[in-house]
Amino acid sequence: MTATTPTGPASAGGAAPAGDTLTAEAPATLAPQPVGKRGRRRPLARRAGGQLHAGPLTYAVLTVFVLVSLFPLVWTTIAASRTDTRLAKTPPPLWFGGNLFTNLETAWTQAGLGKAMFNTTIVAGSITIGTVLFSTLAGFAFAKLKFRFSGALLMLTIGTMMIPPQLGVVPLYLWMADLQWSNQLQAVILPTFVTAFGVFFMRQYLVQALPGELIEAARVDGASSLRIVWHVVFPAARPAMAVLGLLTFVFAWNDFLWPIIALNQQNPTVQVALNQLGTGYIPDQAVIMAGALLGTLPLLLAFILFGKQIVGGIMQGAVKG
């Protein structure tokens, strides 16, 4: 594109003749210069959040972590398939033996794991349902409802997490004895029916995941408090409820300190029943490992069946956040 300007009479110092024109060229657009190796732009997929491909180092690190994580379970299975005499030798066995099912049957019979599994399922299931339900309700109240002394009550709830559980064993046992609940499952269920960690966990999640405008819109539509909780709070809190439920179930299944005090061998949980395998003058380590393997299998089965839903709930909550 050019611009022409007529010239007047010649000026001092010499000028173009009359009638000549001056032409002004617009600056040309510079072509993009190739970028050097150090200044190479990242691929569009990386800059736009596209899919990334893991390199060999990533796979190597993940493989090491998987092997380290699986080693206790694999070693328990190897020990459960050997005899006590072979486990006492050096070096220890590094491969499976032929006594696995024999040791599993012995552990199941000696520890009475049939009744223990049933009791632990009731205890862990009840504690999980109660903790998830009441923690969600309390977390919603602390996160979105306005009431007097809410901050002080929340600090008091969090403060109970700082108290060692061992300090409450004696008064809690006396309380259960006064209620005549000794050696009964409710003595294990009710003390952990709701936890301070669960309340704080759900409160922190609902503060971000549940918009206040959504609750106000439900109230404008005439929804009652119970309907708001069922149709608004629970769907929004589902990812956190799944995580809290998994953590609570694993903790309740593996709990040993309070059940060994509140229960006995006539009405045990799994961990109390497995304690019986360690008694005797010379405990059979292979049978003990077989019992530990039996006590772990229900947790593995639960994660295999519900792990996809739990991980999906976590990812859904992450996307919504």
ROPA-568795 format. One record per residue: residue number from 1; residue in three letters; x, z, y of N, C-alpha, C in turn. Coordinates in steps of 0.2 Angstrom, whole numbers, plus 5000, padded with zeros to 4 digits. Example, Ala and Ser with C-alpha at 12.3 -4.5 7.8 and 13.67 -1.06 7.14 Angstrom:
# ROPA-568795
   num   residu   n.xx   n.zz   n.yy   ca.xx   ca.zz   ca.yy   c.xx   c.zz   c.yy
     1      ala   5066   5039   4972    5062    5039    4978   5066   5039   4984
     2      ser   5064   5035   4989    5068    5036    4995   5064   5039   5000
# end
This chain:
# ROPA-568795
   num   residu   n.xx   n.zz   n.yy   ca.xx   ca.zz   ca.yy   c.xx   c.zz   c.yy
     1      met   5004   5000   4994    5000    5000    5000   5004   5000   5006
     2      thr   5003   4996   5011    5008    4995    5017   5003   4996   5023
     3      ala   5007   4998   5028    5004    4999    5035   5008   4995   5040
     4      thr   5005   4991   5044    5008    4986    5049   5007   4989   5056
     5      thr   5012   4989   5060    5012    4992    5067   5015   4986   5071
     6      pro   5011   4984   5076    5014    4979    5081   5019   4982   5085
     7      thr   5024   4978   5087    5029    4981    5092   5028   4978   5098
     8      gly   5030   4982   5103    5030    4979    5110   5036   4976   5112
     9      pro   5038   4976   5119    5044    4973    5121   5050   4976   5118
    10      ala   5055   4972   5118    5061    4975    5115   5064   4981   5119
    11      ser   5066   4986   5116    5068    4992    5119   5075   4992   5119
    12      ala   5078   4997   5123    5085    4997    5124   5089   4998   5117
    13      gly   5094   4995   5117    5098    4996    5111   5097   4991   5106
    14      gly   5092   4986   5107    5090    4981    5103   5085   4983   5098
    15      ala   5080   4979   5098    5074    4980    5094   5072   4973   5091
    16      ala   5067   4974   5087    5065    4968    5084   5061   4963   5089
    17      pro   5061   4957   5088    5058    4952    5092   5051   4954   5093
    18      ala   5048   4952   5098    5041    4953    5099   5037   4949   5094
    19      gly   5032   4952   5092    5027    4949    5087   5029   4951   5080
    20      asp   5035   4953   5079    5037    4956    5072   5033   4962   5071
    21      thr   5033   4964   5065    5029    4970    5062   5034   4974   5058
    22      leu   5033   4981   5059    5036    4986    5055   5032   4987   5049
    23      thr   5035   4987   5043    5031    4989    5037   5033   4995   5034
    24      ala   5028   5000   5032    5030    5007    5030   5027   5007   5022
    25      glu   5032   5008   5018    5030    5008    5011   5028   5015   5009
    26      ala   5023   5016   5005    5021    5022    5002   5026   5024   4997
    27      pro   5028   5030   4997    5032    5033    4991   5029   5031   4984
    28      ala   5033   5028   4980    5031    5027    4973   5031   5033   4969
    29      thr   5026   5033   4964    5025    5038    4960   5031   5039   4955
    30      leu   5034   5045   4954    5040    5045    4950   5037   5046   4943
    31      ala   5041   5042   4939    5039    5042    4931   5041   5049   4929
    32      pro   5038   5052   4924    5040    5058    4921   5046   5057   4917
    33      gln   5051   5062   4919    5057    5062    4916   5057   5065   4909
    34      pro   5061   5063   4905    5061    5066    4898   5064   5073   4899
    35      val   5061   5078   4895    5063    5085    4896   5068   5086   4890
    36      gly   5074   5090   4892    5079    5091    4888   5077   5095   4882
    37      lys   5081   5097   4878    5080    5100    4871   5078   5108   4873
    38      arg   5081   5110   4878    5080    5117    4880   5073   5118   4884
    39      gly   5072   5113   4887    5066    5113    4891   5060   5110   4888
    40      arg   5060   5109   4882    5055    5105    4878   5048   5109   4878
    41      arg   5043   5106   4880    5037    5109    4880   5034   5111   4873
    42      arg   5030   5117   4873    5027    5119    4867   5022   5114   4865
    43      pro   5021   5113   4858    5015    5109    4856   5009   5111   4859
    44      leu   5004   5107   4859    4997    5108    4862   4994   5114   4858
    45      ala   4995   5113   4851    4991    5118    4847   4993   5125   4849
    46      arg   5000   5126   4850    5002    5133    4852   5000   5135   4858
    47      arg   5000   5130   4863    4998    5132    4870   4990   5134   4871
    48      ala   4987   5130   4866    4979    5131    4867   4977   5136   4861
    49      gly   4981   5139   4858    4979    5144    4853   4977   5141   4847
    50      gly   4980   5135   4845    4978    5132    4839   4982   5135   4833
    51      gln   4981   5132   4827    4983    5135    4821   4991   5135   4820
    52      leu   4994   5140   4819    5001    5140    4818   5003   5141   4811
    53      his   5009   5138   4809    5011    5138    4802   5017   5143   4801
    54      ala   5016   5147   4796    5022    5152    4795   5028   5148   4792
    55      gly   5033   5151   4794    5040    5148    4791   5042   5152   4785
    56      pro   5048   5150   4782    5050    5153    4776   5052   5160   4777
    57      leu   5054   5162   4783    5056    5169    4784   5050   5174   4784
    58      thr   5044   5171   4787    5038    5175    4787   5035   5176   4779
    59      tyr   5036   5171   4775    5034    5171    4768   5039   5176   4765
    60      ala   5045   5176   4766    5050    5181    4763   5048   5188   4765
    61      val   5047   5189   4771    5045    5196    4773   5038   5198   4770
    62      leu   5033   5194   4770    5027    5196    4767   5028   5197   4759
    63      thr   5032   5193   4756    5033    5194    4749   5036   5201   4748
    64      val   5041   5203   4752    5044    5210    4751   5039   5215   4752
    65      phe   5035   5214   4757    5030    5220    4758   5025   5220   4752
    66      val   5023   5214   4750    5018    5214    4744   5021   5218   4738
    67      leu   5027   5216   4737    5031    5219    4731   5031   5226   4731
    68      val   5033   5229   4737    5034    5236    4739   5027   5239   4738
    69      ser   5022   5236   4740    5015    5239    4740   5013   5240   4733
    70      leu   5014   5235   4729    5012    5234    4722   5016   5238   4717
    71      phe   5022   5240   4719    5026    5244    4714   5024   5250   4712
    72      pro   5021   5255   4716    5018    5261    4713   5013   5259   4707
    73      leu   5008   5255   4709    5003    5253    4704   5006   5250   4698
    74      val   5011   5246   4698    5014    5243    4693   5017   5248   4688
    75      trp   5021   5252   4692    5025    5257    4688   5020   5262   4685
    76      thr   5015   5264   4688    5010    5268    4684   5007   5265   4678
    77      thr   5006   5258   4678    5003    5255    4673   5009   5255   4667
    78      ile   5015   5253   4669    5020    5253    4664   5021   5260   4661
    79      ala   5021   5265   4665    5022    5272    4662   5016   5274   4657
    80      ala   5010   5272   4659    5004    5273    4655   5004   5270   4649
    81      ser   5008   5264   4648    5008    5260    4642   5014   5262   4637
    82      arg   5018   5268   4639    5023    5270    4635   5022   5277   4632
    83      thr   5027   5279   4629    5026    5286    4626   5030   5291   4630
    84      asp   5029   5297   4630    5032    5302    4634   5039   5302   4632
    85      thr   5041   5301   4626    5048    5301    4624   5052   5296   4627
    86      arg   5049   5290   4627    5052    5284    4631   5053   5285   4638
    87      leu   5048   5288   4641    5049    5289    4649   5054   5294   4650
    88      ala   5056   5299   4645    5061    5304    4647   5068   5301   4646
    89      lys   5069   5295   4643    5075    5292    4642   5078   5288   4649
    90      thr   5085   5287   4649    5088    5284    4655   5091   5277   4652
    91      pro   5090   5272   4655    5086    5270    4661   5079   5270   4659
    92      pro   5074   5271   4664    5067    5271    4662   5065   5264   4660
    93      pro   5059   5263   4657    5057    5257    4655   5054   5253   4661
    94      leu   5056   5246   4661    5054    5242    4666   5049   5236   4664
    95      trp   5046   5237   4658    5041    5232    4656   5035   5236   4652
    96      phe   5030   5233   4651    5024    5236    4648   5025   5237   4641
    97      gly   5022   5243   4638    5023    5245    4631   5016   5243   4628
    98      gly   5015   5246   4622    5009    5245    4618   5005   5250   4617
    99      asn   5005   5256   4621    5001    5262    4620   4996   5263   4626
   100      leu   4995   5258   4630    4991    5258    4636   4984   5261   4634
   101      phe   4980   5257   4630    4973    5259    4628   4973   5266   4625
   102      thr   4978   5267   4621    4978    5274    4617   4979   5279   4622
   103      asn   4983   5279   4627    4984    5284    4632   4978   5284   4637
   104      leu   4975   5279   4638    4969    5279    4642   4963   5283   4639
   105      glu   4962   5281   4632    4957    5285    4629   4959   5292   4628
   106      thr   4965   5294   4627    4967    5301    4627   4966   5305   4634
   107      ala   4968   5301   4639    4966    5304    4646   4959   5305   4647
   108      trp   4955   5300   4645    4948    5300    4647   4945   5306   4643
   109      thr   4947   5307   4637    4944    5313    4633   4946   5319   4635
   110      gln   4953   5320   4636    4956    5327    4637   4953   5329   4644
   111      ala   4953   5325   4649    4951    5327    4656   4943   5327   4657
   112      gly   4940   5324   4652    4932    5323    4653   4931   5319   4659
   113      leu   4934   5313   4660    4933    5309    4666   4927   5306   4667
   114      gly   4923   5306   4661    4916    5303    4662   4912   5306   4667
   115      lys   4911   5313   4666    4907    5317    4671   4911   5317   4677
   116      ala   4917   5318   4677    4921    5318    4684   4920   5312   4688
   117      met   4920   5306   4685    4918    5300    4688   4911   5300   4691
   118      phe   4907   5302   4688    4900    5302    4690   4899   5307   4696
   119      asn   4902   5313   4695    4902    5318    4701   4906   5315   4707
   120      thr   4911   5312   4706    4915    5310    4712   4911   5304   4715
   121      thr   4908   5300   4712    4904    5294    4715   4899   5297   4719
   122      ile   4895   5303   4717    4890    5306    4721   4893   5309   4727
   123      val   4899   5313   4726    4902    5316    4732   4904   5311   4737
   124      ala   4908   5306   4735    4911    5301    4739   4906   5297   4743
   125      gly   4901   5295   4739    4895    5291    4742   4891   5295   4747
   126      ser   4890   5301   4745    4886    5305    4750   4890   5306   4756
   127      ile   4896   5308   4756    4900    5310    4761   4901   5303   4766
   128      thr   4902   5298   4763    4903    5291    4766   4896   5290   4770
   129      ile   4891   5290   4767    4884    5288    4770   4883   5293   4776
   130      gly   4884   5300   4775    4883    5304    4780   4888   5304   4786
   131      thr   4894   5303   4784    4899    5302    4790   4898   5296   4794
   132      val   4896   5290   4791    4895    5284    4795   4889   5285   4799
   133      leu   4883   5287   4796    4877    5288    4800   4878   5293   4806
   134      phe   4880   5299   4804    4880    5304    4810   4885   5302   4815
   135      ser   4891   5300   4813    4896    5298    4817   4894   5292   4822
   136      thr   4890   5287   4819    4888    5282    4823   4883   5285   4829
   137      leu   4878   5289   4827    4874    5292    4831   4877   5296   4837
   138      ala   4882   5300   4835    4885    5304    4839   4890   5300   4844
   139      gly   4893   5295   4841    4897    5291    4845   4893   5287   4850
   140      phe   4887   5285   4848    4883    5281    4853   4881   5286   4859
   141      ala   4879   5292   4857    4877    5297    4862   4883   5298   4867
   142      phe   4889   5299   4865    4894    5301    4869   4896   5294   4873
   143      ala   4895   5288   4870    4897    5282    4874   4893   5280   4879
   144      lys   4886   5280   4878    4881    5277    4882   4876   5281   4885
   145      leu   4875   5287   4882    4870    5292    4885   4873   5297   4890
   146      lys   4869   5298   4895    4871    5303    4900   4867   5309   4899
   147      phe   4871   5315   4898    4868    5321    4897   4873   5326   4899
   148      arg   4871   5332   4901    4875    5338    4904   4880   5340   4899
   149      phe   4886   5341   4901    4892    5344    4897   4894   5339   4892
   150      ser   4893   5332   4893    4895    5327    4888   4902   5327   4887
   151      gly   4906   5327   4893    4913    5327    4893   4916   5333   4889
   152      ala   4913   5339   4891    4916    5345    4888   4915   5345   4880
   153      leu   4909   5343   4878    4907    5343    4871   4912   5338   4867
   154      leu   4913   5332   4871    4918    5327    4867   4925   5330   4867
   155      met   4927   5334   4872    4934    5337    4871   4934   5342   4866
   156      leu   4928   5346   4865    4928    5351    4860   4928   5348   4853
   157      thr   4925   5342   4852    4925    5339    4846   4932   5336   4844
   158      ile   4935   5333   4849    4942    5331    4848   4947   5337   4846
   159      gly   4945   5342   4850    4950    5348    4849   4950   5351   4842
   160      thr   4944   5350   4838    4944    5352    4831   4948   5348   4827
   161      met   4950   5343   4829    4955    5339    4825   4962   5342   4825
   162      met   4963   5346   4830    4970    5349    4830   4970   5355   4826
   163      ile   4965   5358   4823    4965    5364    4818   4967   5362   4811
   164      pro   4972   5365   4808    4974    5363    4801   4968   5365   4797
   165      pro   4966   5360   4792    4961    5362    4787   4962   5368   4783
   166      gln   4968   5370   4782    4969    5375    4778   4967   5382   4781
   167      leu   4966   5382   4787    4964    5388    4791   4957   5390   4789
   168      gly   4953   5385   4788    4946    5386    4787   4944   5387   4779
   169      val   4949   5387   4775    4947    5387    4768   4944   5394   4766
   170      val   4947   5399   4768    4944    5406    4766   4937   5407   4769
   171      pro   4936   5406   4776    4929    5407    4778   4924   5402   4775
   172      leu   4926   5396   4774    4922    5391    4771   4920   5393   4764
   173      tyr   4925   5396   4760    4923    5398    4753   4918   5404   4753
   174      leu   4919   5409   4758    4915    5414    4759   4908   5412   4760
   175      trp   4908   5407   4765    4901    5404    4767   4898   5401   4761
   176      met   4901   5397   4757    4898    5394    4751   4896   5399   4746
   177      ala   4900   5405   4745    4898    5410    4741   4892   5413   4743
   178      asp   4891   5415   4749    4885    5418    4752   4879   5413   4751
   179      leu   4880   5407   4751    4874    5402    4749   4873   5401   4742
   180      gln   4877   5404   4738    4877    5403    4731   4878   5396   4729
   181      trp   4883   5393   4732    4884    5386    4730   4891   5385   4727
   182      ser   4894   5390   4724    4900    5390    4721   4899   5385   4714
   183      asn   4904   5381   4713    4904    5376    4708   4898   5371   4708
   184      gln   4896   5370   4714    4891    5365    4715   4893   5359   4719
   185      leu   4890   5353   4718    4893    5348    4722   4892   5348   4730
   186      gln   4886   5351   4731    4884    5352    4739   4890   5356   4742
   187      ala   4893   5360   4739    4899    5364    4742   4904   5360   4744
   188      val   4905   5354   4741    4910    5349    4743   4908   5344   4748
   189      ile   4901   5342   4747    4898    5337    4751   4897   5339   4759
   190      leu   4894   5345   4760    4891    5347    4766   4897   5348   4771
   191      pro   4902   5352   4769    4908    5353    4774   4911   5347   4777
   192      thr   4911   5341   4774    4914    5335    4777   4908   5330   4778
   193      phe   4902   5332   4779    4897    5327    4780   4897   5323   4786
   194      val   4901   5326   4791    4902    5322    4797   4909   5325   4799
   195      thr   4913   5320   4802    4920    5322    4804   4921   5321   4812
   196      ala   4925   5325   4815    4927    5323    4822   4930   5317   4823
   197      phe   4935   5315   4818    4938    5308    4818   4933   5303   4818
   198      gly   4928   5303   4814    4922    5298    4814   4919   5297   4821
   199      val   4917   5303   4824    4913    5303    4830   4918   5300   4835
   200      phe   4924   5302   4836    4928    5299    4841   4930   5292   4840
   201      phe   4930   5290   4833    4932    5283    4832   4926   5278   4834
   202      met   4920   5280   4832    4914    5276    4834   4912   5276   4841
   203      arg   4914   5282   4845    4913    5282    4852   4918   5277   4855
   204      gln   4924   5277   4853    4929    5272    4857   4927   5265   4855
   205      tyr   4924   5264   4849    4922    5257    4848   4916   5255   4852
   206      leu   4911   5259   4852    4904    5257    4856   4905   5257   4863
   207      val   4910   5260   4866    4911    5260    4873   4913   5253   4875
   208      gln   4916   5249   4871    4918    5242    4873   4913   5237   4869
   209      ala   4911   5238   4864    4907    5233    4860   4900   5233   4862
   210      leu   4897   5238   4865    4890    5239    4866   4889   5239   4873
   211      pro   4887   5233   4876    4885    5233    4884   4879   5237   4886
   212      gly   4880   5240   4891    4874    5244    4894   4868   5240   4896
   213      glu   4870   5234   4898    4864    5230    4900   4860   5228   4894
   214      leu   4863   5228   4888    4859    5226    4882   4854   5232   4880
   215      ile   4856   5238   4881    4852    5244    4880   4846   5244   4886
   216      glu   4848   5243   4892    4843    5243    4897   4838   5237   4896
   217      ala   4840   5232   4894    4835    5226    4892   4830   5228   4887
   218      ala   4833   5232   4882    4829    5234    4876   4824   5239   4879
   219      arg   4826   5244   4883    4821    5248    4886   4816   5245   4890
   220      val   4818   5240   4894    4813    5236    4898   4808   5233   4894
   221      asp   4810   5231   4888    4805    5228    4883   4801   5233   4880
   222      gly   4802   5239   4881    4797    5244    4878   4800   5247   4872
   223      ala   4806   5246   4870    4809    5248    4863   4810   5256   4864
   224      ser   4808   5259   4858    4809    5266    4858   4816   5268   4857
   225      ser   4818   5274   4857    4825    5276    4856   4827   5274   4848
   226      leu   4823   5276   4844    4824    5274    4837   4825   5267   4836
   227      arg   4821   5263   4839    4821    5255    4838   4828   5253   4841
   228      ile   4830   5256   4847    4836    5253    4850   4842   5255   4845
   229      val   4842   5261   4842    4847    5263    4838   4847   5258   4832
   230      trp   4842   5256   4829    4841    5252    4823   4843   5245   4824
   231      his   4840   5242   4830    4841    5235    4831   4846   5233   4836
   232      val   4849   5238   4839    4854    5236    4844   4861   5240   4842
   233      val   4860   5246   4841    4867    5250    4841   4870   5248   4834
   234      phe   4866   5249   4828    4869    5248    4822   4872   5241   4821
   235      pro   4868   5235   4823    4871    5229    4822   4878   5228   4826
   236      ala   4878   5231   4832    4884    5230    4836   4890   5235   4833
   237      ala   4888   5240   4830    4893    5244    4827   4895   5243   4820
   238      arg   4892   5238   4817    4893    5236    4810   4900   5235   4808
   239      pro   4905   5232   4812    4912    5231    4810   4915   5238   4809
   240      ala   4914   5242   4814    4917    5249    4814   4914   5253   4809
   241      met   4908   5253   4808    4905    5257    4802   4908   5255   4795
   242      ala   4909   5248   4794    4913    5246    4788   4919   5249   4787
   243      val   4923   5249   4793    4930    5252    4792   4930   5259   4791
   244      leu   4926   5263   4795    4925    5270    4794   4922   5272   4787
   245      gly   4918   5268   4785    4915    5269    4778   4921   5269   4773
   246      leu   4925   5263   4773    4930    5262    4768   4935   5268   4769
   247      leu   4937   5270   4775    4942    5276    4775   4939   5282   4773
   248      thr   4933   5283   4774    4930    5290    4772   4929   5290   4765
   249      phe   4927   5284   4761    4926    5284    4754   4933   5285   4751
   250      val   4938   5282   4753    4945    5283    4750   4947   5291   4751
   251      phe   4946   5293   4757    4948    5300    4758   4944   5305   4753
   252      ala   4937   5304   4753    4933    5308    4749   4935   5308   4741
   253      trp   4936   5302   4739    4938    5301    4732   4945   5304   4730
   254      asn   4949   5304   4735    4956    5307    4733   4957   5314   4735
   255      asp   4952   5317   4738    4952    5324    4741   4953   5329   4735
   256      phe   4958   5333   4736    4960    5338    4730   4959   5345   4732
   257      leu   4961   5347   4739    4962    5354    4741   4956   5358   4740
   258      trp   4950   5355   4744    4944    5359    4744   4940   5359   4737
   259      pro   4940   5353   4734    4937    5353    4727   4940   5357   4722
   260      ile   4946   5358   4722    4949    5362    4717   4948   5370   4718
   261      ile   4946   5371   4724    4944    5378    4726   4936   5379   4725
   262      ala   4932   5374   4727    4925    5375    4726   4922   5374   4719
   263      leu   4926   5370   4715    4923    5368    4709   4928   5370   4703
   264      asn   4926   5370   4697    4930    5371    4691   4930   5366   4686
   265      gln   4933   5367   4680    4933    5361    4675   4926   5360   4672
   266      gln   4921   5364   4673    4915    5363    4670   4911   5358   4674
   267      asn   4913   5357   4681    4909    5353    4685   4914   5349   4690
   268      pro   4919   5345   4687    4924    5343    4692   4923   5337   4695
   269      thr   4927   5335   4700    4928    5328    4702   4934   5325   4699
   270      val   4936   5319   4700    4941    5316    4697   4948   5319   4698
   271      gln   4949   5321   4704    4956    5325    4705   4956   5331   4702
   272      val   4951   5335   4702    4951    5342    4698   4952   5341   4691
   273      ala   4948   5335   4688    4949    5334    4681   4956   5332   4679
   274      leu   4959   5328   4683    4966    5326    4682   4971   5331   4682
   275      asn   4969   5337   4686    4974    5342    4686   4974   5346   4679
   276      gln   4969   5345   4675    4969    5348    4668   4975   5344   4664
   277      leu   4976   5338   4665    4981    5335    4661   4988   5337   4662
   278      gly   4989   5341   4668    4996    5343    4669   4997   5350   4666
   279      thr   4992   5353   4663    4993    5360    4660   4996   5359   4653
   280      gly   4998   5365   4650    5001    5365    4644   5009   5366   4644
   281      tyr   5012   5368   4639    5019    5369    4639   5023   5363   4640
   282      ile   5022   5357   4638    5025    5351    4639   5020   5346   4641
   283      pro   5019   5345   4647    5014    5340    4649   5016   5333   4646
   284      asp   5011   5329   4644    5013    5322    4642   5012   5317   4648
   285      gln   5018   5315   4651    5018    5311    4657   5015   5304   4656
   286      ala   5015   5301   4650    5012    5295    4649   5004   5296   4650
   287      val   5001   5301   4647    4994    5303    4648   4992   5304   4655
   288      ile   4997   5308   4658    4995    5309    4665   4995   5303   4669
   289      met   5000   5298   4668    5000    5292    4672   4993   5288   4670
   290      ala   4991   5288   4664    4985    5285    4662   4979   5287   4665
   291      gly   4979   5294   4666    4973    5297    4670   4974   5295   4677
   292      ala   4980   5295   4680    4980    5293    4687   4978   5285   4688
   293      leu   4979   5281   4683    4977    5274    4683   4970   5274   4683
   294      leu   4967   5278   4678    4959    5278    4678   4956   5280   4685
   295      gly   4959   5285   4688    4956    5287    4694   4957   5283   4700
   296      thr   4962   5278   4699    4963    5273    4705   4959   5267   4704
   297      leu   4957   5265   4698    4953    5259    4696   4947   5258   4700
   298      pro   4943   5263   4701    4937    5263    4705   4938   5261   4712
   299      leu   4943   5263   4715    4945    5262    4722   4947   5254   4722
   300      leu   4951   5252   4718    4953    5245    4718   4946   5240   4717
   301      leu   4942   5243   4712    4936    5239    4711   4932   5238   4717
   302      ala   4931   5244   4721    4927    5244    4727   4930   5239   4732
   303      phe   4936   5239   4733    4939    5235    4738   4939   5228   4736
   304      ile   4939   5226   4729    4938    5219    4727   4931   5217   4728
   305      leu   4926   5221   4727    4919    5219    4728   4917   5219   4736
   306      phe   4920   5223   4740    4918    5224    4747   4923   5222   4752
   307      gly   4929   5221   4749    4935    5219    4754   4933   5214   4759
   308      lys   4930   5208   4756    4929    5202    4760   4924   5204   4766
   309      gln   4919   5208   4764    4914    5210    4770   4917   5214   4775
   310      ile   4922   5219   4772    4925    5223    4777   4930   5220   4782
   311      val   4934   5215   4779    4938    5211    4783   4934   5207   4788
   312      gly   4929   5204   4785    4925    5200    4789   4922   5203   4795
   313      gly   4920   5210   4794    4917    5214    4799   4922   5216   4804
   314      ile   4929   5217   4802    4934    5218    4807   4935   5212   4811
   315      met   4936   5206   4808    4937    5200    4812   4931   5199   4817
   316      gln   4925   5200   4815    4919    5199    4819   4920   5203   4825
   317      gly   4921   5210   4824    4922    5214    4830   4928   5212   4834
   318      ala   4933   5210   4831    4939    5207    4835   4937   5201   4840
   319      val   4933   5197   4837    4931    5191    4841   4926   5193   4846
   320      lys   4922   5198   4845    4917    5200    4850   4920   5204   4855
   321      gly   4926   5207   4854    4929    5211    4859   4933   5206   4864
# end
